[in-house]
Amino acid sequence: MLEIFALIVLGVLVATAIWLVVTIGNIPGNMARAVNHPQADAISVLAWIGLLTLGLGWFIALVWAKTKPVFATAELEQRVAELERQMEQKEPAA
């Protein structure tokens, strides 16, 4: 009877440990998705890889999730299009 109780306690502990790892692994990705970070998927992948590498990548993903990217993709494309238009206006007609 005592062996069955010990097995149940061990099963609960293993299930709790798995739940805890999954919850901790999702924190940076969830934070990035909450603020609509453009690299949210990459942050999530880094967080999971970071857990496999003893946590260093997880901390980097956590910091990355809190940083705001310098330029959004649409904003950058708009600036490039504007610069191309300026270059076309400055070129002499041949």
C-alpha positions in Angstrom: 0.0 0.0 0.0 2.8 2.4 0.9 4.5 1.7 -2.5 1.3 2.7 -4.4 1.1 6.0 -2.4 4.8 6.7 -3.1 4.2 6.0 -6.8 1.2 8.4 -6.8 3.3 11.1 -5.1 6.1 10.6 -7.5 3.7 10.9 -10.5 2.3 14.2 -9.1 5.8 15.6 -8.6 6.8 14.7 -12.2 3.6 16.2 -13.6 4.1 19.3 -11.6 7.7 19.6 -12.8 6.7 19.2 -16.4 3.9 21.8 -16.0 6.4 24.2 -14.3 8.9 23.9 -17.2 6.3 24.4 -19.8 4.9 27.5 -18.0 8.4 29.0 -17.5 9.3 28.2 -21.1 6.3 30.1 -22.4 6.9 33.3 -20.4 9.1 35.3 -22.9 7.0 34.2 -25.9 3.7 35.2 -24.2 5.2 38.6 -23.2 6.3 39.3 -26.7 2.9 38.3 -28.2 1.1 40.5 -25.6 2.9 43.6 -26.9 2.7 42.5 -30.6 6.4 42.2 -30.9 7.3 41.5 -34.6 9.8 38.7 -33.6 7.5 37.0 -31.1 8.0 33.5 -32.7 11.8 33.9 -32.7 11.7 34.9 -29.1 9.6 31.9 -28.2 12.0 29.5 -30.0 15.0 31.1 -28.2 13.2 30.7 -24.9 12.7 27.0 -25.5 16.3 26.5 -26.7 17.5 28.5 -23.8 15.8 26.1 -21.3 17.7 23.3 -22.9 21.0 25.2 -22.5 20.6 25.7 -18.8 18.7 29.0 -19.0 21.1 31.5 -20.6 19.0 31.7 -23.8 15.9 32.0 -21.8 17.2 35.2 -20.1 18.2 36.6 -23.4 14.7 35.9 -24.8 13.2 37.6 -21.8 15.2 40.7 -22.4 14.5 40.6 -26.1 10.7 40.3 -25.4 10.9 43.6 -23.4 12.9 45.6 -26.0 11.1 47.5 -28.7 12.5 47.0 -32.2 14.1 50.1 -33.7 12.2 49.8 -36.9 9.1 47.9 -37.8 9.2 46.2 -41.2 6.4 48.4 -42.8 8.1 51.5 -41.5 11.5 50.4 -42.9 9.9 49.6 -46.3 8.3 53.0 -46.4 11.6 54.7 -45.7 13.4 52.7 -48.4 10.6 53.6 -50.9 11.0 57.2 -50.0 14.8 57.1 -50.5 14.4 55.4 -53.9 11.9 58.1 -55.0 14.4 60.8 -53.9 17.2 59.1 -55.8 15.1 58.9 -59.0 14.4 62.7 -58.7 18.1 63.5 -58.4 19.3 61.4 -61.4 19.7 63.4 -64.6 17.7 62.3 -67.6 20.0 60.7 -70.2 
